[in-house]
Each structure stands twice: as C-alpha cells, then as structure tokens.
Amino acid sequence: MAGMVIAGMSSCNDYLETNSVSTADDSFVFSTINTTDAALKGAYVQWHDCVSSQIFGDGLFYALDIAGSDIMRHPEGFANQLPRHQPESFYLNGTVAGTYNPITYGKEAPNSPYAKLYVVVSRANSIIEGMEKYLPTFSAAMATDGATEVGEIYGEAVCLRATAYRELIKYYGDVPYYLPEHGNKALGLASRDSIYDILIQQLQAAAPKMKPVEANGKTYFSKTYAYALIGRLALEAAGYQTRRPDIAYHDGQGNALTFETKGKPNANAGNAYYARRSDYKNLYEIAKDAYEKCLENLGAVTFNANDYSAFFTQLHGSDTGFANESIYEETFTQGASGNDPRSYSLGRPSGGGSSKAFPCKSYGQGRINPAFYYGMFDPNDVRRDISCSVTGSDGKGYETLIPFTPGSTVKGGGIACGKFDENRQSTVWTANQRRSGINAPYMRISEVYLGLAEAYAVLGNEAKAKEYLAKTRTRAMGTNDVDEFVAKEGDLFKAVIDERGFEFAGEGDRRWTLIRTGLIAEKIKEIKELTKKMIDGLEADGSYTFENGNVISSDIYTKAVDPTAAPYNLSSRVTPGICTDKTNPVLFPAWRGQHDWEYVSDFTAYNSNAKSNLAIQGLFAPVDDAAALTADGYKKVAWGSQIVANKAEYLDNLFPEYDYESAPIYLFPFSTNVVATAGILNGYGFGQAW
C-alpha cells in the first residue's frame, strides 16, 4: 500500500484510542505548571511500561536486538525456538517471512509493543498540544532565552515522543504518524524519513529550553539527552535501512527522496531493497553538531576515563544513585512489583529457580559468538571479560562453567553476557525473579563520543574522528593504539564501528548498528568464516589458534576453590573487572566469581563449603602439564569439543540461507489487528493475517 506524507494523517484504529480527557478538561489540566508536570509524570509511567516489557530485555528485544550479529546469538537449539531464531537470521533470507507468526513477541493490543509505544506517543502529544493551547505562561517561556521550567517540561514531552517513534521505526520501518492535534489518531504509513526529519526539527527547537542533566535526574529527559537523541536519530536516518518498493519516501518537507542502494532487492520478501538517503551527509552534519552541543551541556555526566568497569559497578549499586556516565537510565527498584528484564534475560546466567535462590533466576538469553570472544576481542582489551562470561551461578552460591551445549540457563548456551550480574549487587535479592533492581542504561556518554567519531569519519575530518575514537579505545587498552587499530581495520569508519561493537558488546546494540552502517553482510560473512576455521581446527587438531594469539582447545581444566584462602587470599568472592595477573586462575578471566553468599541468610544451608569460585586453566592457551593439574585437583572438562559436537547450531544455523547480497529482512510484521484496523498492509514478504 502506498505511503502517505505526514501531513495527510488523520485517524486510526480503536485500540490506539488515548482515552484523553475532553477539551474542557485539558484546559484545566494544562492551566498550571504543577498539573502539567503531573501529566508528564503519568506519561513516563507509560514509557516505563514499554521499557520493562519490550525494550530492555523482553518482547522485541528478544527477537530483534539481543542477537543476530557477529557478536551475539540466541542460545537454544534453532528448531526449538523458531520465533526467535527466524527473525534473528533475517527470516532465513526472507524465505519464511510469509509464514512467520509474530504473536509470540509482537502480541496483540493492548499488550503489543506497537500499541504500547503509540500510547506513549499519544500521551506526549496531549502534553505538547495542551501546553501550546492552554498553559498561560507557555508563549512567554518559550520566547525566553535559555532554560525555563516550562521549557523543560515541554522538551521532555518532545523527547518522549521522539524516543517512542525511534523504537517504532527501528522495529517496524515505516509506521503511521500521529499528529499532535488532540483526538487525532494515526492512519496509513508515513515515510520514516519524514518522521525522522520532523522529530529532529522538534528536538532542535526544544533542546535549548531545557536544563542539562542533574546527578539525581538521570531518570528524566534533559537537554543533555535531547542533543544526544538528535545525534542518534540523525545517524539512524542517514543510515542504510531496508525499504518497501510500494512506499513513496519523502523528507520532512514532503520532497521526494533519492537513495543509494546496496546489494540487491530481496526477491523472497516483496523485492524490499536496502538503501540510504542520497543526502545522508547532511544528516551526519546534524549529528555532529548535536553531539558537540551535548558535550557542551553534560551537566552531571562524567566519563570514567581510567576504569571501564566503573559504569557497570555503579549500575549494580543502590537504588538511589545513578552511574556517572549515564545520560538517561531506566530505573528499577529492587524487590518492587513489575518486571526488571535486563539482568533476567541478558544478565549472567544462573541455575536458580524463580524463588529462594541466588541469583534468583534460571535463565540467560543473550550469548556471545565464541569466535568473536576468542578471535576478535584484543587479549589486552579489558572490555572482553566484563562483556563476556564463561561462567555463571548454580543458584546455590557456586560458580559453574557454562557448556556450549544448547540451552538458556547456566547449564548450556555457551559464552554469556557478563555486564549485568546480580552477584555484583551490594544488596542481594533472593525472594523471586525479575526483581533485582538493576537499572538499564538507555544513553551514555560513550555513545556520544563514538557517534562523533563516526560523524567526523564520514565527513572527512580524520583528526577529530580519531580524537573521539581514542576516548573509549584508550581506556579499554591502557594506551592510545588508535593509529594501529585503524590500520588493522583498514578503514577509519570501520574502526569506529568495530570500536562501538567492543564498547557495547553484550548489550544488544550491535545488530542495529551494523544494519544502519551497511556493514551487516560483511560482518556476518567474517564471523561465519572465522567460526568455520575455528571448528575445522578443533576437529583436526583439538585446538585452533587465532591471529591475536588466543587458542581455543577441545578441553580445559577447572577446580572449585575458596578464593579468600591461600594461595589466592582475595578480599571478595566477586573478582575485579581488570586482571593484573593473568597467571592467576581465579582472577583470570576477570569480572566473575560469586557474591559473598555465606553472609546471606537464605543461604545458611550452604555455609559448610567455602569453595564457591572456579579456578580455570587452559582457556586461552593449552595447558603445559595436564598431569600436574590433575594431581592438584583440577578436572578436565569438555570445551571447544562441544562446539564441534554442536556444529549445526554454531555454524550451519548462523544466518542460514543468507546470501550476503539480498536486502536483510530485520523488521517485525504488523499484527492482524493493526493490518485490519489501521489502513495499512504488511510489506517485506510478511503475511497479512495469522
């Protein structure tokens, strides 16, 4: 169905009803700044509902963000989890798009991500329009130079709307645009480009009227966030995206757009094509300027220049504070009702049950491709051990190795994500799952630095690009190796994008970043080829040596030890984020271990055995004397041989049928209800009903 320019939108389906108050009631609600602020807080509640159920761990984050790149994968057997693995692998190059049933993760209204995000848009629109029409001080405040209380509330509403639309476009592509006039609802599909352009313009107008983020205000949108969001939207609008041939694409002024295409249309998916706007450099200019303004208005945001782990340590701290590097965090309170999804689904795995265990979960969905862990992370990069974990918890206070056999708990699935680990919380929670209270970061300063590096790289300012690339790179490596890194990558732009992969590994950022930068096919091919070399080497020789010097072996050796006793004498069972002694089998790899569970009342039954942590030998280099290790109490355990035994999962089912040329089908279909009532049709080869 042909798309409409935004100006043509008017009405929509019943389930997008906002239940807004009448015009008379609006005149009361938005008559004072206090009642207006109360309406905004209500809109944040709706946004939090989207976050907890869709964006940070559950819902479409499972299917479309958490895996399906060169870094991340899903851990279960392919055939056992088709609703996740098919979207992960671009619907098998589009061949199964027409038969895919989205209800598992897309759901129907009112619980669908589509419906929930439009509720946020609706609430934001009501606030924006209400302030413009009824707040007596609005015009004077907006005419005033600098930040005002009115400008702050108005800007937060504009940010809220733009943030919700950003997620809608990322998941669905072209979507209905909901005009901010009271009572209007969305009908038909608008060009995503026009939506991007209008959102950016609105944010540019609102941001100067807002205040920089405050130390206790990182759960609300700010001037700092507004400028960072402009940068994020501009990079995404400038990037490659898969598009429908039946949509007329326009910019924010209604002008027809031209595109630079990459690869070929996907014949399995309605001839959808992969392209970026011909004027993409203009959007990179917007991103550059916005990110620079963000750095001029950092407020309470500071960069931990010497410690990458500090950010994640702070996330695991008390419920009353925020991480230094955060621009915006979604907050979760330990033990509160609701759903804390990030540590549950993407955190370090556990074998604990749903109650009275620690960590209190039996899950761990996001996993790391082993060839990436071994072959792409530099051995000197401190981010590897924080991002990736080869061990988890058994739920009773003991560290356990995670096998490469398929599975979603600590009993299988391979290398896990380590950044969100309930073992690292100062106050533990053992009563029930999904209540850990670990905040989820939505925007932090690293993204601003790397967004600037990307923009300057595209715009041809090599010196500035390297300056911002060095911000994160130097912290991770302990030295400025940017020139060497760029030479190794062969291209400054690719170096920046891969640096972003290392910085955000295990957080669900990589897939979308590779899609919008046009590097997805190249990186998938690289990881598949490297995975094949690794498996071939393991099959032939029992080990494989990567170019960076790391060796993966068929077997490794582990032993349960008390890390607080000799010869280790650690002060804590939870190990630091940086290992200064790589010969220490308890400290290396870093950022693991177990909480000091003997001090937790629920675990008094396990106090008799202090051997809570694993000593690991042979993880990155073959052991010299297996007999001596065995005599010392180590046990030989299968490691790389398990990858070989599960070759179908790690290689054959890594983007099966993808040809590296056809447009990637990474989006999600509209549900039957949306198709039936919103005046739109699915594209990309998806069906219209199921």
C-alpha positions, 0 to 999 in steps of 0.5 A: 500500500502506498505511503502517505506524507505526514501531513495527510494523517488523520485517524486510526484504529480503536485500540490506539484510542488515548482515552484523553480527557475532553477539551474542557478538561485539558484546559484545566489540566494544562492551566498550571505548571504543577498539573502539567508536570503531573501529566508528564509524570503519568506519561513516563509511567507509560514509557516505563511500561514499554521499557520493562516489557519490550525494550530492555530485555523482553518482547522485541528485544528478544527477537530483534536486538539481543542477537543476530550479529557477529557478536551475539546469538540466541542460545537454544537449539534453532528448531526449538525456538523458531520465533526467535531464531527466524527473525534473528537470521533475517527470516532465513533470507526472507524465505519464511517471512510469509509464514512467520507468526509474530504473536509470540513477541509482537502480541496483540493490543493492548499488550503489543509493543506497537500499541504500547509505544503509540500510547506513549506517543499519544500521551506526549502529544496531549502534553505538547498540544495542551501546553501550546493551547492552554498553559498561560505562561507557555508563549512567554517561556518559550520566547525566553532565552535559555532554560525555563521550567516550562521549557523543560517540561515541554522538551521532555514531552518532545523527547518522549515522543521522539524516543517512542517513534525511534523504537517504532521505526527501528522495529517496524520501518515505516509506521503511521504518524500521529499528529499532535492535534488532540483526538487525532489518531494515526492512519496509513504509513508515513515515510520514516524519513519524514518522521525522522526529519520532523522529530529532529526539527522538534528536538532542535527547537526544544533542546535549548529550553531545557536544563542539562542533566542533574546527578539525581535526574538521570531518570528524566529527559534533559537537554543533555539527552535531547542533543544526544537523541538528535545525534542518534536519530540523525545517524539512524536516518542517514543510515542504510535501512531496508525499504518497501518498493510500494512506499513513496519516501519523502523528507520532512518537507514532503520532497521526494527522496533519492537513495543509494542502494546496496546489494540487491532487492530481496526477491523472497520478501516483496523485492524490499531493497536496502538503501540510504538517503542520497543526502545522508551527509547532511544528516551526519552534519546534524549529528555532529553538531548535536553531539558537540552541543551535548558535550557542551551541556553534560551537566552531571555526566562524567566519563570514567576515563581510567576504569571501564568497569566503573559504569557497570559497578555503579549500575549494580549499586543502590537504588538511589544513585545513578552511574556517572556516565549515564545520560538517561537510565531506566530505573528499577527498584529492587524487590518492587512489583513489575518486571526488571528484564535486563539482568533476567534475560541478558544478565549472567546466567544462573541455575536458580529457580524463580524463588529462594535462590541466588541469583534468583533466576534460571535463565540467560538469553543473550550469548556471545559468538565464541569466535568473536570472544576468542578471535576478535576481542584484543587479549589486552582489551579489558572490555572482553571479560566484563562483556563476556562470561564463561561462567555463571551461578548454580543458584546455590552460591557456586560458580559453574562453567557454562557448556556450549551445549544448547540451552538458556540457563547456566547449564548450556548456551555457551559464552554469556553476557557478563555486564549485568550480574546480580552477584555484583549487587551490594544488596542481594535479592533472593525472594523471586525473579525479575526483581533485582533492581538493576537499572538499564542504561538507555544513553551514555556518554560513550555513545556520544563520543563514538557517534562523533567519531563516526560523524567526523569519519564520514565527513572527512575530518580524520583528526577529530574522528580519531580524537573521539575514537581514542576516548573509549579505545584508550581506556579499554587498552591502557594506551592510545593504539588508535593509529594501529587499530585503524590500520588493522581495520583498514578503514577509519569508519570501520574502526569506529564501528568495530570500536562501538561493537567492543564498547557495547558488546553484550548489550544488544546494540550491535545488530542495529548498528551494523544494519544502519552502517551497511556493514551487516553482510560483511560482518556476518560473512567474517564471523561465519568464516572465522567460526568455520576455521575455528571448528575445522581446527578443533576437529583436526587438531583439538585446538585452533589458534587465532591471529591475536594469539588466543587458542581455543582447545577441545578441553580445559581444566577447572577446580572449585576453590575458596578464593579468600584462602591461600594461595589466592587470599582475595578480599571478595568472592566477586573478582575485579573487572581488570586482571593484573595477573593473568597467571592467576586462575581465579582472577583470570578471566576477570569480572566473575566469581560469586557474591559473598553468599555465606553472609546471606541468610537464605543461604545458611544451608550452604555455609559448610563449603567455602569453595564457591569460585572456579579456578580455570586453566587452559582457556586461552592457551593449552595447558603445559602439564595436564598431569600436574593439574590433575594431581592438584585437583583440577578436572578436565572438562569438555570445551571447544569439543562441544562446539564441534559436537554442536556444529549445526547450531554454531555454524550451519544455523548462523544466518542460514540461507543468507546470501550476503547480497539480498536486502536483510529482512530485520523488521517485525510484521504488523499484527492482524489487528493493526493490518485490519484496523489501521489502513495499512498492509504488511510489506517485506514478504510478511503475511497479512493475517495469522 
